[in-house]
Amino acid sequence: MIRQDAAMPVSRFCQLTGIPRRTYTRKLAGMRSGPVGKGPWPAPVVDAIEPVVAKYAADWPAWGHRKIHWLMAADGIAASASSVERAMRRRDLLQPIDYQGERRERACMILCVGG
């Protein structure tokens, strides 16, 4: 807008502002085309393993994605730990962030108190 009001060529405008010409033209093209669509991207691996992960998580509800991943690997189901985590997150099967700390704290209280 400023460049057009001043009737300044692109090369001169870029030189004065310190912006590479390629960056200026790329940003201008992006603004003209509208906002770039962001996600959700297709996830065929997660889509394929999601029902299996849900079954394992239902069988062992206290276990996290790493142990479920290990169980699946032991049973011959190939999937990365991050894919298992994503599948569990989709179905809201992940434990709360401080779940392990809470379990340890409760165990310590039981052992320390003796009850």
N, C-alpha and C positions, 0 to 999 in steps of 0.2 A: 504494500500500500504506500509506504513512504517512498520507495523507489519509483513507483509509477507517478506519484504526485510531483516528484522532482524531475521527471522525464529523464531518469538516469539509466544508462545501460547496465545490464546484469553484471558484466565484468567489473565495471567501476564500483558498483554497490558492494560487491563481494570484496573488492580490494579495500575499500574504506572500512568495512565492518570486520574484516579479518576472517570471513567465512569462506571456505573453499567453494568454488563454483559448483562442483559436483554435489556437495552437501546441500547447497541452496536449491538446486533444481530438484533433488530427491525429496527434500522437505516440502517444496512447493507442489510437486506432483502428489505427495501423500495428502496434503491439505485439500487439494482439488478433488481427489477421489473419495474422500470421506474417511471416517474412522475405520481402522483395520479390525476385522472381527477376531476376537480372542476366544478360543475354546468354546465349548468343550471339544477336544480333539478325539478322534476315534481311538479306542483302546481294545483291540481285538483279543489280546492276551488276557487282560483283566476280565473282559466279557466271558471268555471261555472258562476261566477258573473260578469265577464268582460263586456258582452253585456248590462247587466242591469245597471251597473255603468256608462257605456258610455251614455246610454239614460238619466239617471238622470243628468249627467254632461252636456249634451247638453241642457237640459231644464233649468238648473241653472248654467251657465258658470262661474259666479263670486264666487261660493261656493267651499270650499275646501273639503277634504276627510272626515272630521269629521261631517260636516253638511249633506253631502251625505249619510254617514253611518247612521246618525240619521233618515233621511228621509226613507231610506230603512228599518230600524228597525220598524219605525212607520207603514210602509206598510206591515210588516210581513216577510220581507226577512232577513234571519239570515246570518250575515257575520260580522267578526270583522272589526274594523276601520283600522287595518293594512292591511287586505286583500283588503279593498276598496282602500286604498292608493296605494298598489301594482298594482291593476287593472288600476287605473288612471295613474300611472307612465308608465305602458306599452303602453298606448295610448297617452302619452304626454299631459295629461289633467290637471296636477297639476299647481297651480299658482306659479309664481316665489317666491323665499324665502322671500323677503322683500315686498311682495305684500300688506299685511295689513298695514305695516308702510307707504308705499307710499300713500295708500288710506287715511289714517289718516292725513298725511301731507297735501295732497290736500284739504281735508275737512277743516282743520285748516286755510289754506290760503284763502279759499273761505269765511269762517266765519269772519276771522280777517280783511280781506280787504273789505268785505261787497259786494262782487260781485258775 
